[in-house]
Amino acid sequence: MRCVYICSAIRGNIPENTSKLHAYAEYVVRNGKAPVLPFLHGKNCNPLIFASDEVWVFGDYHNDEMIREINLAKSINLKVKYIKDSEVFKVE
């Protein structure tokens, strides 16, 4: 199973962003992949990016920390996929 690093905002409105992060993880699982949740591992998540097969960037806003993670992923030729909140939270 491919591992997907979840790149998303966690700072700011922490309760709301944590709730979104759980929804993002569920979205990854629904798409047949294993989510890698960096917020569980503290500040330096670079090793998790190196251990992942892809990076999925969630949300409609990308902060400086997310941009650093995106640039790292691109520098090591990982697939980077951008997913808007409207895709994750769409009503079917």
Contacts in CASP RR format, 6 or more apart in sequence:
PFRMAT RR
TARGET T0000
AUTHOR 0000-0000-0000
METHOD contacts of the structure
MODEL  1
MRCVYICSAIRGNIPENTSKLHAYAEYVVRNGKAPVLPFLHGKNCNPLIF
ASDEVWVFGDYHNDEMIREINLAKSINLKVKYIKDSEVFKVE
1 32 0 8 1.000
1 33 0 8 1.000
1 34 0 8 1.000
2 33 0 8 1.000
2 34 0 8 1.000
2 53 0 8 1.000
2 54 0 8 1.000
3 33 0 8 1.000
3 34 0 8 1.000
3 35 0 8 1.000
3 36 0 8 1.000
3 51 0 8 1.000
3 52 0 8 1.000
3 53 0 8 1.000
3 54 0 8 1.000
4 28 0 8 1.000
4 33 0 8 1.000
4 34 0 8 1.000
4 35 0 8 1.000
4 36 0 8 1.000
4 52 0 8 1.000
4 53 0 8 1.000
4 54 0 8 1.000
4 55 0 8 1.000
4 56 0 8 1.000
5 36 0 8 1.000
5 38 0 8 1.000
5 45 0 8 1.000
5 48 0 8 1.000
5 49 0 8 1.000
5 52 0 8 1.000
5 54 0 8 1.000
5 55 0 8 1.000
5 56 0 8 1.000
5 69 0 8 1.000
5 73 0 8 1.000
5 78 0 8 1.000
6 21 0 8 1.000
6 24 0 8 1.000
6 25 0 8 1.000
6 28 0 8 1.000
6 35 0 8 1.000
6 36 0 8 1.000
6 37 0 8 1.000
6 38 0 8 1.000
6 56 0 8 1.000
6 58 0 8 1.000
7 38 0 8 1.000
7 55 0 8 1.000
7 56 0 8 1.000
7 57 0 8 1.000
7 58 0 8 1.000
7 66 0 8 1.000
7 69 0 8 1.000
7 70 0 8 1.000
7 73 0 8 1.000
8 17 0 8 1.000
8 20 0 8 1.000
8 21 0 8 1.000
8 24 0 8 1.000
8 57 0 8 1.000
8 58 0 8 1.000
8 59 0 8 1.000
8 66 0 8 1.000
9 17 0 8 1.000
9 59 0 8 1.000
9 61 0 8 1.000
9 62 0 8 1.000
9 63 0 8 1.000
9 66 0 8 1.000
10 17 0 8 1.000
10 18 0 8 1.000
10 21 0 8 1.000
10 39 0 8 1.000
11 17 0 8 1.000
11 63 0 8 1.000
11 65 0 8 1.000
18 39 0 8 1.000
20 58 0 8 1.000
20 59 0 8 1.000
20 85 0 8 1.000
20 88 0 8 1.000
21 37 0 8 1.000
21 39 0 8 1.000
23 88 0 8 1.000
23 89 0 8 1.000
24 35 0 8 1.000
24 56 0 8 1.000
24 58 0 8 1.000
24 83 0 8 1.000
24 88 0 8 1.000
25 35 0 8 1.000
25 37 0 8 1.000
27 58 0 8 1.000
27 83 0 8 1.000
27 87 0 8 1.000
27 88 0 8 1.000
28 34 0 8 1.000
28 35 0 8 1.000
28 56 0 8 1.000
29 35 0 8 1.000
33 53 0 8 1.000
33 54 0 8 1.000
36 48 0 8 1.000
36 51 0 8 1.000
36 52 0 8 1.000
38 45 0 8 1.000
38 48 0 8 1.000
38 69 0 8 1.000
41 48 0 8 1.000
45 69 0 8 1.000
46 72 0 8 1.000
49 55 0 8 1.000
49 69 0 8 1.000
49 72 0 8 1.000
49 73 0 8 1.000
49 76 0 8 1.000
49 78 0 8 1.000
50 76 0 8 1.000
52 78 0 8 1.000
53 78 0 8 1.000
53 79 0 8 1.000
54 78 0 8 1.000
54 79 0 8 1.000
54 80 0 8 1.000
54 81 0 8 1.000
55 69 0 8 1.000
55 70 0 8 1.000
55 73 0 8 1.000
55 78 0 8 1.000
55 79 0 8 1.000
55 80 0 8 1.000
55 81 0 8 1.000
56 80 0 8 1.000
56 81 0 8 1.000
56 82 0 8 1.000
56 83 0 8 1.000
57 66 0 8 1.000
57 70 0 8 1.000
57 80 0 8 1.000
57 81 0 8 1.000
57 82 0 8 1.000
57 83 0 8 1.000
58 83 0 8 1.000
58 85 0 8 1.000
58 88 0 8 1.000
59 83 0 8 1.000
59 84 0 8 1.000
59 85 0 8 1.000
59 88 0 8 1.000
60 84 0 8 1.000
60 85 0 8 1.000
62 70 0 8 1.000
70 80 0 8 1.000
73 80 0 8 1.000
74 80 0 8 1.000
END
